[in-house]
Amino acid sequence: MAGNANLVVLMGNLTRNPELRYTPNGRAVTTLNLAVNRVYRDRNTGEQVKNTDFIPVSVWGKQAENCEKYLSKGRAVYVEGRLNLNKWEDSSGESRSRLEVVANNVQFLSSPSSRPDTGAAAGSDNDEVPDFDEDSSDVEAADEEIPF
């Protein structure tokens, strides 16, 4: 059986306040910008490397309105969704594209009064990091690093 899958699961912190807009037909859409931290050990140098990916997320409908109402910069969120590639031509005729996550589910993880998580992984106090090189094509986490 041939099949396809487009599923994204992210957990991170908002880099700015949500931006709520409405389409011409009145549908709500909110843009979230999510910072997702990751830590790994460079295979060549043995040094711990910290990296942050900044990921745009679109949320639609009532969930979009709730995100704008209850979320703010620094809040931790869990997002389930799918990848979407937007393509367009800019004013000079250049082809442009942007990869974003379209959220199906957004869960608010921290309360407004709690301090944003500044650690490498949400909910983890462990400084252990997998031993792999980010650019390696044979990246595999050790079995003991997989939580399931």
N, C-alpha and C positions, 0 to 999 in steps of 0.2 A: 504494500500500500504506500503510495507516494503521499507525502504530507508536507505542509509548511507550517511554520510557527513564527509569530512575531510577538514576543512577550518580553517586557522589560520590568524589572523590579529594582527600585532604588530606595535608599534611605540616606538622607542628608539634611543640610540646613539651608534655609532660604537666604539668598545673598541680598535681597531687597524686598520691600513690601510688594504684595501681589498687585497686579494691574488689571482691573476689571474694565471690559469694554462690551459693547453690544453690537451684534451684526445688524445690517439694515433691516432684517426681518425680526429683530428683537431677541435673538438668542444670546445669552451671556457667555462670554469667554474670558478666562483669566489666565494671564501669563505668570508663571512662577519661574524663578531662576534658582536652581538647586546646586549647592556645592557638595560634592561627594568626595570624601577623603579616602586615601588608600596608602598603606605603608607596606613596603617590601624590602628585602635585603638584596642588594646588588650582588649578583653571582661572582663578578670579577673582583670587586673591591671589598666585599663583605660589609660594606657600610649600609646602614638603614637609610632608606630613601622615603621621604614623605612627598606625596603628590596629591593635588586636588583637581578634580574634573568639574567643570561648570557646565551644567546641562539645562537647556531650556525645556520647560514643561507647559503644555496647554491643557487647561481644564475647562470643560463645557457644562452648560446648563445650571441647575440649582447648586451643584457641587462647586461650580465656579464662583457663584455668589457667596457661598459659605466660606470658601477659601479667602476671598477678599475681606469678608466680615471678621473672621476669627484668626487669620494668620498675619504674621508680621516678620520683618527681617530678623534672622537668627533662629527662628522656630525650627525644630526638627520635624520632619515629615517622612512618611513612608508612601511611596508612589508605585502603583501597578498600572501598566499601560502598554502601548505599542509604539514602535518607531515610525516616524513619518518623515519623508523627504520632500521638502517644498522646493520647487524650481521656478525661477522667474528670470526676466531680463531687466537689468537696471536701466537708468535713463541714458546711459552711454551705449547701450546695446550689448553689454557683457552678460553672459550667462552666469547666474548666481544660484546657489543652493544652500539649504540649511536643514540639518537633521535635528529633529526635536522629538520629544516624547509626548504623545497624546494620552492623557491619564484616563483610566477607567475608574480608578479608586485612589483617593488621597486620604490618608489617616494622619491626624494631628498627634504627634508623639510627645511633645513637651508642652507644659502649660505656659501661658504668657509670662508668668512671674519667674519661671525657672531660667537659669542661665543656659545659653546655648552650649551644646556639646562641642568642645574644642579638641577632643581626642581624635585619634586616627580612625577609630571605628566606634560607631554608636553602641553603647552598652558593653564595651570591652575595656577592662582595665589592664589587659595583658599586653606587655611590650613585645611579646614574641611576634615575629613576622615570618611569613613564608620565605624560603630561600630560593628566589628565582630572579632572573634578569627580565625586566619588563619587556625588552625588545625580542626576547627569545620566542621562537615559534613553538617550542616544546614545553610551554609553561604548564605545569601541573602542580596543584597544591598537595602537600603531604596528606595522607589519609587522616591523620590525627588533627589536621586543621579544618576538616570539613565537619560542620556541626550536625549533619544528618546521616 
